[in-house]
Amino acid sequence: MSRITLEALGKETGYYLSHALDKVWLQFGVQGEGEVFILEELSGGRVALACVGGETGKYLSHAFNKLWLQDGIQGEGEEWVMVDHGGGNVSFNCVGGETGKTLSHAFGKMGLQDGYQGEGELWAKRNSNI
């Protein structure tokens, strides 16, 4: 387990994946724990992204084909396959019912994209001391 931040790359560089205010969105810069996740390694090469701070106990979820915060790991909807693109850059693929979708920040909107299209699905993973 490690504490990380995920910076959007491409046109959204400088914005970070955030769970602050109990929602999933892009925040400019790291403002606090709302942009910090615990990267949990699961079996089968899968990972989960756990929230810290005010959203402790919640996980980034793609269940029901939407991007949201779920209480705990309920199933495959909170599991991801992290793909290493080199240089500390990663993407996150869905499993289960959303297999074939990828976590996306393209066009400044958080969502699920049909597969990896490019920088809109690329994140700079960095360790966090917050």
Backbone as a chain_set.jsonl record, in Angstrom:
{"seq": "MSRITLEALGKETGYYLSHALDKVWLQFGVQGEGEVFILEELSGGRVALACVGGETGKYLSHAFNKLWLQDGIQGEGEEWVMVDHGGGNVSFNCVGGETGKTLSHAFGKMGLQDGYQGEGELWAKRNSNI", "coords": {"N": [[0.842, -1.181, 0.0], [0.518, 2.184, -0.823], [0.616, 5.739, -0.509], [-0.667, 7.92, -2.855], [-0.767, 10.466, -5.45], [-2.611, 11.391, -8.363], [-1.894, 12.863, -11.243], [-3.447, 14.421, -13.931], [-2.598, 14.111, -17.362], [-1.525, 15.573, -20.531], [-3.797, 17.883, -22.012], [-4.953, 18.485, -19.585], [-2.957, 18.747, -17.705], [-1.645, 19.48, -14.527], [-3.965, 19.33, -13.155], [-5.591, 17.251, -10.754], [-6.761, 13.983, -9.889], [-9.503, 13.879, -7.807], [-11.207, 13.208, -4.73], [-12.41, 14.813, -2.996], [-14.981, 16.484, -1.147], [-16.704, 14.407, -1.391], [-17.093, 13.536, -4.012], [-16.188, 12.657, -7.42], [-13.776, 14.231, -9.257], [-11.829, 16.707, -11.106], [-9.239, 18.472, -9.64], [-7.517, 21.522, -9.423], [-4.171, 21.39, -8.865], [-2.705, 20.011, -5.823], [-4.62, 20.154, -3.127], [-4.972, 19.096, -0.659], [-5.778, 16.276, 1.453], [-7.843, 15.38, -0.114], [-6.979, 14.861, -2.647], [-5.425, 12.68, -2.437], [-4.808, 9.23, -2.605], [-4.929, 5.851, -1.422], [-3.094, 3.366, -2.762], [-4.004, 0.213, -3.171], [-2.825, -3.03, -3.431], [-4.216, -5.784, -4.97], [-5.23, -9.24, -5.393], [-4.352, -11.128, -8.368], [-3.139, -9.156, -9.93], [-4.579, -6.848, -9.775], [-5.718, -3.581, -8.628], [-6.874, -1.3, -6.068], [-8.284, 1.905, -5.373], [-8.226, 3.674, -2.622], [-9.827, 6.124, -0.637], [-8.703, 8.857, 1.458], [-8.724, 10.932, 4.419], [-11.618, 12.945, 4.763], [-13.207, 11.225, 3.281], [-12.508, 8.679, 3.983], [-12.628, 5.154, 3.856], [-14.082, 4.936, 1.592], [-14.025, 4.026, -1.901], [-12.673, 4.453, -5.203], [-14.87, 3.905, -7.78], [-16.13, 2.066, -10.609], [-18.439, 0.818, -11.003], [-21.622, -0.13, -12.36], [-21.21, 1.253, -14.671], [-20.512, 3.904, -14.205], [-18.644, 6.615, -12.789], [-17.728, 6.922, -9.537], [-17.829, 7.224, -5.885], [-17.591, 4.507, -3.728], [-18.763, 2.815, -0.832], [-16.418, 1.01, 0.695], [-14.953, -2.027, -0.713], [-16.978, -3.534, -2.846], [-17.06, -5.332, -4.838], [-16.009, -6.314, -8.148], [-16.345, -3.822, -9.274], [-14.897, -1.938, -7.907], [-12.372, -2.535, -8.456], [-9.371, -2.315, -10.352], [-7.186, -2.507, -13.216], [-3.977, -1.549, -13.262], [-2.014, -0.02, -15.642], [1.283, 0.237, -16.61], [2.901, 2.833, -18.193], [5.44, 3.71, -18.355], [7.995, 5.92, -17.055], [6.71, 6.701, -14.722], [4.108, 7.073, -15.421], [0.714, 6.082, -15.731], [-2.226, 4.133, -16.561], [-5.665, 3.253, -15.922], [-7.54, 0.435, -16.149], [-10.841, -0.85, -16.334], [-12.492, -3.679, -14.787], [-14.584, -6.651, -14.729], [-18.022, -5.987, -15.265], [-17.543, -3.667, -16.682], [-15.386, -4.108, -18.291], [-12.996, -3.255, -20.728], [-13.286, -0.557, -20.62], [-11.695, 2.536, -19.65], [-10.269, 4.615, -17.121], [-10.805, 8.041, -17.414], [-9.844, 11.458, -18.091], [-10.289, 13.087, -20.145], [-10.974, 16.013, -22.064], [-11.398, 17.516, -19.823], [-13.244, 16.291, -18.23], [-14.249, 13.899, -15.903], [-14.566, 10.419, -16.355], [-15.507, 7.293, -17.931], [-13.784, 5.856, -20.513], [-13.982, 4.314, -23.741], [-11.701, 2.093, -23.842], [-8.092, 2.701, -23.968], [-7.248, 5.741, -25.237], [-5.346, 7.71, -25.411], [-3.496, 10.541, -24.168], [-5.586, 11.541, -22.651], [-6.334, 9.546, -20.99], [-4.203, 9.105, -19.433], [-2.157, 9.169, -16.547], [-0.034, 10.774, -14.181], [1.581, 9.153, -11.762], [2.348, 9.724, -8.463], [4.186, 9.504, -5.42], [2.84, 10.44, -2.25], [3.237, 12.668, 0.466], [1.398, 13.755, 2.051]], "CA": [[0.0, 0.0, 0.0], [1.256, 3.445, -0.851], [-0.201, 6.946, -0.678], [-0.306, 8.505, -4.14], [-1.622, 11.405, -6.163], [-2.692, 11.092, -9.791], [-2.013, 14.088, -12.028], [-3.879, 14.249, -15.313], [-1.603, 14.552, -18.334], [-2.108, 16.167, -21.733], [-4.379, 19.219, -21.851], [-5.371, 18.687, -18.199], [-1.794, 18.75, -16.818], [-1.811, 20.412, -13.412], [-5.18, 18.913, -12.454], [-5.43, 15.976, -10.064], [-7.945, 13.211, -9.538], [-9.91, 14.262, -6.464], [-12.399, 12.636, -4.104], [-12.857, 15.808, -2.022], [-16.41, 16.83, -1.162], [-17.429, 13.16, -1.633], [-17.391, 13.364, -5.433], [-15.019, 12.405, -8.26], [-13.606, 15.374, -10.137], [-10.459, 17.186, -11.29], [-8.906, 19.62, -8.798], [-6.262, 22.141, -9.832], [-3.166, 21.235, -7.83], [-3.02, 19.188, -4.658], [-5.087, 21.066, -2.09], [-4.959, 18.402, 0.626], [-6.026, 14.844, 1.397], [-8.852, 15.085, -1.135], [-6.316, 14.42, -3.871], [-4.557, 11.561, -2.07], [-5.413, 7.902, -2.576], [-4.087, 4.726, -1.041], [-3.068, 2.355, -3.816], [-4.011, -1.113, -2.561], [-2.569, -4.109, -4.38], [-5.115, -6.914, -4.772], [-4.785, -10.444, -6.103], [-4.558, -11.145, -9.813], [-2.596, -7.97, -10.584], [-5.536, -5.741, -9.694], [-5.517, -2.589, -7.579], [-8.023, -0.489, -5.654], [-7.901, 3.256, -4.988], [-8.951, 4.019, -1.405], [-9.784, 7.531, -0.251], [-8.238, 9.212, 2.797], [-9.359, 12.158, 4.894], [-13.055, 12.928, 5.003], [-13.845, 10.135, 2.535], [-11.915, 7.403, 4.386], [-13.578, 4.044, 3.782], [-14.656, 4.915, 0.239], [-13.127, 3.608, -2.977], [-13.019, 4.871, -6.548], [-15.658, 2.82, -8.362], [-16.655, 2.156, -11.971], [-19.62, -0.048, -11.023], [-22.82, 0.377, -13.053], [-20.75, 2.074, -15.79], [-20.366, 5.314, -13.834], [-17.485, 6.882, -11.944], [-18.239, 7.443, -8.273], [-17.192, 6.694, -4.68], [-18.361, 3.417, -3.147], [-18.382, 2.434, 0.521], [-15.688, -0.248, 0.699], [-14.862, -2.806, -1.954], [-18.176, -4.358, -2.939], [-16.824, -6.337, -5.874], [-15.104, -5.906, -9.224], [-16.571, -2.418, -9.602], [-13.898, -1.107, -7.232], [-11.068, -3.079, -8.827], [-8.797, -1.762, -11.575], [-5.885, -2.999, -13.658], [-3.107, -0.4, -13.506], [-1.086, -0.287, -16.736], [2.465, 1.085, -16.54], [3.303, 3.375, -19.496], [6.807, 4.18, -18.226], [8.213, 7.27, -16.537], [5.768, 6.999, -13.646], [2.778, 7.312, -15.995], [-0.134, 4.894, -15.681], [-3.657, 4.223, -16.87], [-6.441, 2.322, -15.113], [-8.583, -0.258, -16.891], [-11.909, -1.465, -15.554], [-12.702, -5.118, -14.88], [-15.989, -6.984, -14.493], [-19.014, -5.547, -16.248], [-17.039, -2.517, -17.447], [-14.164, -4.485, -18.993], [-12.862, -2.533, -21.996], [-13.325, 0.878, -20.312], [-10.509, 3.071, -18.999], [-10.46, 5.857, -16.381], [-10.473, 9.133, -18.322], [-10.001, 12.867, -17.741], [-10.307, 13.794, -21.432], [-11.836, 17.19, -22.212], [-11.654, 18.08, -18.503], [-14.368, 15.608, -17.581], [-13.966, 12.563, -15.389], [-15.501, 9.426, -16.851], [-14.979, 6.03, -18.426], [-13.572, 5.912, -21.958], [-13.863, 3.018, -24.398], [-10.298, 1.764, -24.046], [-7.065, 3.73, -23.867], [-7.199, 6.521, -26.471], [-4.176, 8.574, -25.415], [-3.194, 11.301, -22.955], [-6.81, 11.75, -21.869], [-6.465, 8.44, -20.043], [-2.878, 8.925, -18.848], [-1.994, 9.808, -15.25], [1.296, 10.744, -13.56], [1.441, 8.616, -10.407], [3.42, 10.21, -7.606], [4.029, 9.243, -3.991], [2.391, 11.616, -1.524], [3.599, 12.768, 1.891], [0.282, 14.411, 2.752]], "C": [[0.885, 1.241, 0.0], [0.273, 4.589, -1.062], [0.275, 7.647, -1.946], [-1.239, 9.652, -4.51], [-1.571, 11.013, -7.628], [-2.942, 12.389, -10.543], [-2.426, 13.734, -13.446], [-2.778, 14.759, -16.235], [-2.305, 15.099, -19.579], [-2.646, 17.554, -21.439], [-4.788, 19.526, -20.414], [-4.202, 18.654, -17.214], [-1.968, 19.84, -15.762], [-3.063, 20.119, -12.601], [-4.994, 17.504, -11.912], [-6.783, 15.305, -9.838], [-8.268, 13.489, -8.076], [-11.157, 13.509, -6.032], [-12.955, 13.597, -3.058], [-14.337, 16.116, -2.213], [-17.277, 15.639, -1.553], [-17.898, 13.008, -3.081], [-16.09, 13.138, -6.192], [-14.914, 13.533, -9.272], [-12.131, 15.701, -10.287], [-10.263, 18.461, -10.482], [-7.593, 20.204, -9.299], [-5.283, 22.079, -8.668], [-3.621, 20.29, -6.727], [-3.359, 20.139, -3.521], [-5.052, 20.43, -0.7], [-5.239, 16.927, 0.425], [-7.065, 14.449, 0.351], [-8.27, 14.629, -2.452], [-5.357, 13.251, -3.606], [-5.372, 10.272, -2.02], [-4.411, 6.908, -2.009], [-4.213, 3.695, -2.142], [-2.931, 0.993, -3.136], [-3.804, -2.162, -3.645], [-3.438, -5.299, -4.004], [-4.564, -8.129, -5.506], [-5.038, -10.31, -7.595], [-4.058, -9.915, -10.538], [-3.536, -6.78, -10.578], [-5.18, -4.806, -8.55], [-6.856, -1.955, -7.224], [-7.479, 0.861, -5.216], [-8.795, 3.692, -3.829], [-8.769, 5.495, -1.089], [-9.224, 7.676, 1.157], [-8.988, 10.475, 3.222], [-10.838, 11.971, 5.14], [-13.797, 11.805, 4.308], [-13.235, 8.774, 2.865], [-12.99, 6.314, 4.408], [-14.24, 3.921, 2.429], [-13.581, 4.584, -0.776], [-13.618, 4.164, -4.305], [-13.676, 3.689, -7.255], [-16.06, 3.132, -9.797], [-17.91, 1.299, -12.116], [-20.803, 0.659, -11.689], [-22.468, 1.372, -14.154], [-20.742, 3.567, -15.481], [-19.177, 5.434, -12.895], [-17.976, 7.564, -10.673], [-17.451, 6.848, -7.112], [-18.124, 5.694, -4.024], [-17.86, 3.156, -1.73], [-17.726, 1.064, 0.48], [-15.586, -0.878, -0.673], [-16.032, -3.775, -1.967], [-18.01, -5.491, -3.944], [-15.889, -5.785, -6.928], [-15.271, -4.449, -9.624], [-15.583, -1.471, -8.956], [-12.483, -1.604, -7.524], [-10.66, -2.565, -10.205], [-7.547, -2.546, -11.948], [-5.062, -1.766, -14.009], [-2.075, -0.795, -14.555], [0.048, 0.728, -16.667], [2.868, 1.512, -17.948], [4.731, 3.917, -19.467], [6.882, 5.595, -17.677], [7.284, 7.667, -15.417], [4.356, 7.258, -14.131], [1.995, 6.004, -16.081], [-1.513, 5.192, -16.25], [-4.348, 3.145, -16.055], [-7.581, 1.749, -15.942], [-9.592, -0.88, -15.936], [-11.898, -2.977, -15.74], [-14.193, -5.376, -14.65], [-16.878, -6.504, -15.618], [-18.562, -4.403, -17.118], [-15.726, -2.83, -18.156], [-14.152, -3.821, -20.366], [-12.912, -1.028, -21.813], [-12.078, 1.263, -19.528], [-10.856, 4.383, -18.305], [-9.951, 7.025, -17.219], [-10.702, 10.506, -17.698], [-10.1, 13.717, -19.009], [-11.346, 14.914, -21.438], [-12.242, 17.778, -20.858], [-12.792, 17.433, -17.753], [-13.934, 14.228, -17.121], [-15.025, 11.593, -15.91], [-14.79, 8.148, -17.231], [-14.949, 6.091, -19.94], [-13.53, 4.491, -22.511], [-12.4, 2.777, -24.733], [-9.381, 2.966, -23.897], [-6.942, 4.435, -25.209], [-5.95, 7.39, -26.568], [-4.03, 9.325, -24.113], [-4.412, 11.579, -22.093], [-7.073, 10.651, -20.863], [-5.15, 8.181, -19.305], [-2.733, 9.773, -17.586], [-0.54, 9.709, -14.798], [1.099, 10.332, -12.107], [2.642, 9.068, -9.582], [3.132, 9.83, -6.152], [3.668, 10.544, -3.283], [2.825, 11.54, -0.063], [2.492, 13.419, 2.71], [-0.449, 13.386, 3.588]], "O": [[1.87, 1.324, 0.734], [-0.763, 4.428, -1.708], [1.462, 7.935, -2.101], [-2.335, 9.793, -3.968], [-0.615, 10.385, -8.083], [-4.037, 12.949, -10.499], [-1.833, 12.862, -14.081], [-2.102, 15.737, -15.914], [-3.533, 15.086, -19.663], [-2.026, 18.319, -20.701], [-4.952, 20.692, -20.055], [-4.423, 18.543, -16.009], [-2.379, 20.961, -16.061], [-3.206, 20.607, -11.48], [-4.327, 16.671, -12.527], [-7.8, 15.965, -9.626], [-7.407, 13.35, -7.207], [-12.039, 13.21, -6.838], [-13.869, 13.241, -2.314], [-14.867, 16.014, -3.32], [-18.418, 15.802, -1.985], [-18.953, 12.432, -3.349], [-15.009, 13.4, -5.665], [-15.839, 13.77, -10.049], [-11.28, 15.057, -9.675], [-11.026, 19.417, -10.623], [-6.651, 19.46, -9.571], [-5.536, 22.649, -7.607], [-4.765, 19.835, -6.703], [-2.489, 20.845, -3.012], [-5.096, 21.13, 0.312], [-4.972, 16.38, -0.646], [-7.143, 13.279, -0.024], [-8.981, 14.069, -3.287], [-4.567, 12.887, -4.478], [-6.472, 10.231, -1.47], [-3.2, 7.103, -2.105], [-5.307, 3.206, -2.425], [-1.876, 0.662, -2.594], [-4.516, -2.182, -4.65], [-3.407, -5.768, -2.866], [-3.532, -8.038, -6.171], [-5.838, -9.481, -8.03], [-4.499, -9.641, -11.655], [-3.314, -5.808, -11.3], [-4.448, -5.171, -7.63], [-7.832, -2.056, -7.968], [-6.347, 0.955, -4.743], [-9.962, 4.033, -4.021], [-7.68, 6.045, -1.256], [-9.263, 6.736, 1.95], [-9.791, 11.015, 2.461], [-11.259, 10.944, 5.671], [-14.911, 11.464, 4.706], [-13.422, 7.817, 2.114], [-14.098, 6.517, 4.905], [-14.889, 2.916, 2.142], [-12.394, 4.822, -0.554], [-14.82, 4.328, -4.515], [-13.103, 2.601, -7.32], [-16.298, 4.284, -10.16], [-18.388, 1.08, -13.229], [-20.958, 1.876, -11.592], [-23.28, 2.216, -14.533], [-20.938, 4.396, -16.37], [-18.759, 4.452, -12.281], [-18.564, 8.644, -10.723], [-16.523, 6.065, -7.318], [-19.298, 5.982, -3.79], [-16.663, 3.264, -1.462], [-18.402, 0.06, 0.255], [-16.071, -0.332, -1.664], [-16.067, -4.727, -1.187], [-18.735, -6.485, -3.9], [-15.075, -4.904, -6.652], [-14.381, -3.898, -10.271], [-15.435, -0.33, -9.395], [-11.517, -1.147, -6.913], [-11.491, -2.403, -11.099], [-6.923, -3.176, -11.094], [-5.399, -1.028, -14.935], [-1.351, -1.777, -14.388], [-0.192, 1.936, -16.666], [3.145, 0.668, -18.8], [5.186, 4.516, -20.442], [5.941, 6.375, -17.82], [7.083, 8.858, -15.178], [3.49, 7.627, -13.339], [2.535, 4.962, -16.452], [-1.908, 6.349, -16.398], [-3.699, 2.228, -15.552], [-8.473, 2.475, -16.381], [-9.234, -1.373, -14.867], [-11.364, -3.489, -16.724], [-14.965, -4.448, -14.408], [-16.52, -6.606, -16.791], [-19.129, -4.179, -18.187], [-15.022, -1.913, -18.58], [-15.156, -3.819, -21.077], [-12.612, -0.286, -22.748], [-11.482, 0.439, -18.836], [-11.64, 5.175, -18.827], [-8.81, 7.013, -17.681], [-11.615, 10.701, -16.896], [-10.004, 14.942, -18.941], [-12.441, 14.776, -20.893], [-13.271, 18.442, -20.739], [-13.259, 17.966, -16.746], [-13.316, 13.48, -17.878], [-16.217, 11.897, -15.91], [-13.622, 7.944, -16.899], [-15.97, 6.349, -20.578], [-13.091, 3.569, -21.823], [-11.917, 3.204, -25.782], [-9.834, 4.097, -23.724], [-6.578, 3.815, -26.208], [-5.534, 7.767, -27.664], [-4.4, 8.811, -23.057], [-4.266, 11.832, -20.897], [-7.926, 10.792, -19.986], [-5.002, 7.16, -18.633], [-3.13, 10.937, -17.556], [0.11, 8.684, -15.004], [0.518, 11.075, -11.316], [3.793, 8.83, -9.948], [1.981, 9.834, -5.714], [4.132, 11.618, -3.666], [2.783, 10.478, 0.558], [2.634, 13.611, 3.918], [-1.423, 13.72, 4.262]]}, "num_chains": 1, "name": "protein.A"}
